[in-house]
Amino acid sequence: MSNLTPKKHTKSQSAYAFDNTATNVAASQMRNALNNLVDSVSDAEAQRKFENEMDSFFALFRRYLTDKVSGTQLDWDKIKSPNKDEVVNFQSLVNDDASNLDKLAVLKLNGGLGTSMGCVGPKSVIEVRDGNTFLDLTVRQIEHLNRNYDTDVPLLLMNSFNTDADTAKIIKKYQGHRIRVRTFNQSRFPRILKDSLLPVPSDFEDKSESWYPPGHGDLFESLVSSGELDYLLNQGKEILFVSNGDNLGATVDPKILNHMIETNAEFIMELTDKTRADVKGGTLINYDGQVRLLEIAQVPKEHVEDFKSIKKFKNFNTNNLWINLKAIKRLVENNGIQSEIIPNQKSISSGSSDINVLQLETAVGASIRYFNNAHGIVVPRSRFLPVKTCSDLLLVKSDLFFLEHGALKLDPGRDGFANPLIKLGSHFKKVSNFQSRIPHMPKILELDHLTITGNVNLGKNVQLKGTVIIVCNEGDKIDIPNGSILENVVVTGSLSILEH
């Protein structure tokens, strides 16, 4: 046995040395390529800003190379459920005093386009209800807050280079309203060729698919570099409430704000109970005595089913986050946030062929472990109403909710029940198709599950109850007549209605 040990040791050392050499070569080549990109900028001020961005990107790239060698998966045996201080229940919060609202600013992540739903421009300008867009409703929420409590909560929009110009035009209509709307841009990073690990763009002015916004984990650095963080601190703001631009359930709640101040927490993450539709969502864990966000990408393959279990991990991250502004400043200035890197593989067009590229991204929730007294709060599902697809859009446009000062409120008759599971097929993928096929929202107050696939159109005053499945075969067409009441049925191509 003794003569085998040195061979094994030598081999591992050799492999490690090879990995390190390859890492150093890739890093050196990337540094040279980034320097050339910076040199292509003629304006001195633009060059300084761009150089800072490329330095940030290079730091991310170096970490990515290191992670490839050392791995990022956690030791499953060290993962424990959070203790009672690390995840508290929203129902236990009682202090709803509004006096701390002067310390608050609200930020919406506004970097996404509506392309997946067939729209052009920022996703936040998709019409949701009564002619109002996501952004309109968010403005109405905060305007009501400021008027009702005689406070001054500003709204910040973190745009990407994709959404900045369009958003600047849109927010002009809010001038004169009782709300300050401010914008800043997150970073613009170069996509990487998957094979060579070199940047795709050839110069700074390249406006093709060469660049990408690096996920919402870029929030902290962009807040600081844009000057917005210092602006907020100078205005006496202490806490930032962050949420996705498409989540209309993410309203300001004084109870959470007060709880954060009372517990000296620097970071609070809103969680909500998992359903079978949320099994891939990240969840809070205790790891080596520290609160962390566990994402499915960090889970060893043999434990993925455990991760998806509703019994083992009961709730998931809504991306509604409350963060202390001074803590952000301290951590960014000390380079203290090193969140897990998410390598996102994409394919982009180049002439007649496609190129495989990588986007290195980070998620804002993963930074929770770097903040003091950080913990989670399990909130009602009504605070998590994202719209990623037209299936989600049907839900928020339906009679399940009513509007109150820009906020969606659940119909009291539905209180205590899970939202229905809605699955619309590819014929409903784009908003324009969705609107033409369902021009009038069906009544779904008593609906549990809806599946629609194929060439299907719904008439006026349709009621859907229980489980409703409508399947139209290719080449057929189903028109659900005006006034139809469908309850626990399967509707097939011949429009026959069967007990389900």
C-alpha positions, -999 to 999 in steps of 0.1 A, spaced: 0 0 0 28 25 9 43 25 -26 9 35 -41 4 66 -21 31 88 -36 18 80 -72 -17 91 -63 -3 123 -46 19 131 -76 -9 127 -100 -33 150 -81 -5 176 -77 1 174 -115 -36 178 -123 -38 207 -99 -8 224 -115 -22 219 -150 -55 234 -139 -37 264 -124 -16 269 -155 -47 268 -177 -65 292 -154 -36 317 -155 -33 315 -192 -71 321 -197 -69 350 -172 -40 366 -189 -56 364 -224 -88 378 -210 -70 407 -194 -52 416 -226 -85 414 -246 -103 437 -220 -74 462 -222 -78 464 -259 -116 470 -255 -108 498 -230 -83 513 -254 -109 515 -282 -128 542 -262 -117 577 -272 -136 599 -246 -116 601 -214 -146 601 -190 -163 572 -209 -131 553 -208 -126 557 -171 -162 544 -164 -158 516 -189 -124 506 -174 -140 503 -140 -167 480 -154 -141 458 -171 -122 456 -139 -153 444 -122 -159 419 -150 -124 406 -148 -127 400 -111 -159 380 -118 -141 361 -146 -111 352 -123 -135 339 -97 -153 318 -123 -120 302 -134 -111 294 -98 -146 279 -91 -142 257 -122 -111 242 -106 -123 240 -69 -161 235 -75 -190 253 -59 -213 225 -46 -220 225 -9 -214 196 14 -249 182 18 -242 168 53 -236 203 65 -269 217 53 -294 223 81 -328 239 84 -326 275 97 -334 280 134 -363 301 147 -343 333 147 -331 328 111 -366 324 97 -395 341 114 -432 342 105 -449 373 91 -479 367 114 -456 373 145 -449 409 133 -472 434 150 -457 469 148 -472 487 119 -462 522 129 -455 543 98 -429 566 114 -399 548 99 -411 552 63 -389 583 60 -359 560 62 -370 539 32 -364 539 -5 -379 514 -30 -360 498 -58 -375 479 -87 -352 456 -109 -361 470 -143 -334 455 -166 -355 428 -183 -371 430 -217 -405 415 -225 -391 394 -254 -401 360 -239 -437 372 -240 -434 386 -275 -431 423 -265 -407 450 -275 -391 472 -248 -390 470 -210 -411 443 -195 -423 468 -169 -445 485 -196 -466 455 -204 -503 463 -197 -515 444 -167 -549 458 -156 -573 486 -167 -548 501 -191 -520 502 -164 -486 488 -168 -464 472 -141 -446 506 -137 -478 526 -136 -491 504 -107 -458 506 -88 -459 544 -91 -495 544 -79 -486 522 -49 -458 545 -37 -477 577 -45 -505 565 -23 -480 556 5 -464 591 3 -498 609 3 -514 587 30 -485 589 55 -472 623 44 -438 608 37 -413 609 8 -403 574 -3 -384 576 -36 -387 550 -64 -354 538 -80 -353 518 -112 -322 497 -119 -322 496 -157 -300 477 -181 -285 491 -213 -315 473 -230 -342 492 -211 -326 526 -202 -336 547 -232 -372 535 -233 -376 539 -195 -363 575 -197 -391 584 -221 -418 566 -201 -411 581 -167 -416 616 -180 -453 611 -175 -448 609 -138 -435 644 -134 -457 664 -111 -468 633 -93 -461 629 -55 -431 606 -61 -395 610 -71 -385 584 -98 -348 580 -102 -329 556 -125 -294 542 -129 -279 515 -150 -264 482 -140 -232 471 -156 -226 461 -192 -204 430 -194 -190 412 -225 -203 378 -233 -176 351 -235 -170 327 -263 -175 292 -247 -146 276 -265 -119 302 -263 -130 320 -231 -124 353 -248 -149 382 -250 -172 383 -280 -171 421 -287 -143 436 -308 -148 472 -295 -167 494 -271 -191 506 -297 -202 471 -307 -240 472 -303 -248 436 -313 -255 407 -289 -220 409 -276 -229 425 -243 -252 415 -214 -265 428 -181 -249 405 -154 -279 397 -133 -293 415 -103 -264 406 -81 -247 435 -98 -271 458 -78 -246 467 -50 -217 477 -72 -239 496 -96 -256 515 -67 -222 527 -55 -206 535 -88 -236 554 -101 -236 577 -70 -272 566 -61 -261 550 -28 -245 582 -15 -275 602 -28 -298 581 -7 -276 582 24 -274 620 21 -312 621 20 -314 603 53 -324 569 38 -313 538 56 -331 509 41 -337 498 5 -367 476 -4 -358 456 -35 -381 435 -57 -386 424 -93 -403 449 -116 -430 423 -125 -440 414 -89 -471 435 -81 -474 417 -47 -442 433 -35 -457 463 -17 -442 483 12 -451 468 45 -443 489 76 -443 458 98 -413 443 80 -396 476 79 -400 481 117 -390 445 124 -358 451 105 -349 481 125 -359 465 158 -337 435 152 -307 454 137 -309 432 107 -288 443 77 -307 420 52 -341 405 53 -353 380 26 -390 374 21 -398 337 17 -432 321 9 -445 286 12 -435 262 -17 -461 246 -40 -452 219 -65 -448 248 -91 -419 263 -70 -397 233 -65 -367 248 -82 -367 281 -62 -338 289 -39 -343 284 -2 -326 296 31 -305 271 50 -280 271 78 -246 261 66 -217 260 91 -237 281 114 -244 308 88 -276 317 70 -272 311 32 -293 309 1 -292 274 -14 -299 273 -52 -306 242 -72 -273 247 -91 -253 242 -59 -271 209 -51 -252 176 -58 -271 156 -85 -279 128 -61 -297 152 -38 -317 172 -63 -350 154 -55 -344 161 -18 -340 198 -27 -373 198 -46 -391 182 -17 -418 203 -2 -414 186 31 -377 191 36 -375 227 22 -409 243 29 -404 278 15 -384 297 -12 -370 331 -20 -394 356 -35 -366 381 -42 -384 407 -21 -354 419 -1 -348 446 26 -312 458 27 -294 483 49 -277 510 28 -248 516 51 -240 479 51 -240 479 13 -215 507 13 -193 490 38 -192 457 20 -187 471 -15 -158 494 -4 -142 464 13 -149 440 -16 -168 420 9 -195 404 -14 -184 374 -34 -217 358 -44 -219 325 -62 -214 329 -100 -242 316 -122 -227 306 -157 -256 311 -181 -251 294 -215 -266 312 -245 -265 309 -283 -262 341 -303 -264 346 -341 -234 354 -361 -242 356 -398 -255 323 -409 -244 304 -378 -249 304 -341 -222 308 -315 -222 293 -280 -214 319 -254 -213 323 -216 -228 350 -194 -214 352 -159 -242 363 -136 -248 367 -99 -281 369 -78 -287 395 -52 -302 371 -27 -271 350 -26 -253 379 -8 -274 374 23 -245 356 41 -223 387 41 -248 408 61 -251 410 99 -282 396 116 -296 386 82 -327 364 82 -358 354 64 -395 362 69 -422 338 57 -448 360 41 -482 353 26 -483 341 -11 -501 374 -19 -467 391 -17 -453 370 -46 -472 376 -78 -446 375 -106 -455 376 -143 -430 355 -163 -455 341 -188 -490 347 -201 -502 320 -177 -491 343 -149 -507 373 -167 -541 355 -168 -539 351 -130 -532 388 -122 -557 401 -147 -585 378 -134 -613 383 -109 -591 365 -83 -576 400 -76 -589 435 -74 -569 468 -75 -564 490 -45 -542 520 -48 -521 502 -74 -517 470 -54 -533 437 -62 -555 424 -34 -568 388 -33 -606 384 -33 -617 376 3 -636 346 -10 -603 330 -20 -585 337 12 -566 307 27 -565 288 -6 -536 284 -29 -537 302 -62 -549 281 -92 -523 264 -113 -526 277 -149 -508 262 -179 -513 278 -213 -498 262 -243 -475 277 -270 -505 293 -289 -507 317 -259 -470 324 -255 -470 359 -268 -491 387 -252 -507 396 -286 -519 360 -291 -530 358 -255 -551 389 -259 -567 378 -291 -576 343 -278 -588 355 -244 -601 390 -250 -623 388 -219 -609 374 -187 -628 343 -175 -641 341 -140 -618 318 -120 -626 324 -84 -634 287 -80 -607 274 -102 -580 249 -90 -563 240 -122 -564 251 -159 -546 236 -189 -552 250 -224 -533 237 -254 -538 242 -291 -560 265 -312 -585 276 -285 -605 308 -280 -626 318 -250 -658 338 -253 -673 364 -229 -684 356 -194 -669 322 -193 -666 306 -158 -640 280 -150 -643 259 -118 -624 230 -103 -601 214 -128 -605 224 -164 -585 209 -193 -590 221 -229 -570 202 -255 -573 210 -292 -556 187 -316 -535 201 -344 -557 212 -373 -588 216 -351 -602 246 -334 -622 250 -302 -643 281 -295 -657 282 -260 -691 299 -263 -701 331 -244 -715 324 -210 -700 288 -207 -696 273 -173 -669 246 -173 -665 227 -140 -642 197 -136 -642 188 -173 -620 179 -202 -629 196 -235 -615 179 -266 -614 188 -303 -650 178 -309 -660 202 -281 -674 172 -261 -675 178 -224 -666 149 -202 -666 144 -165 -631 147 -151 
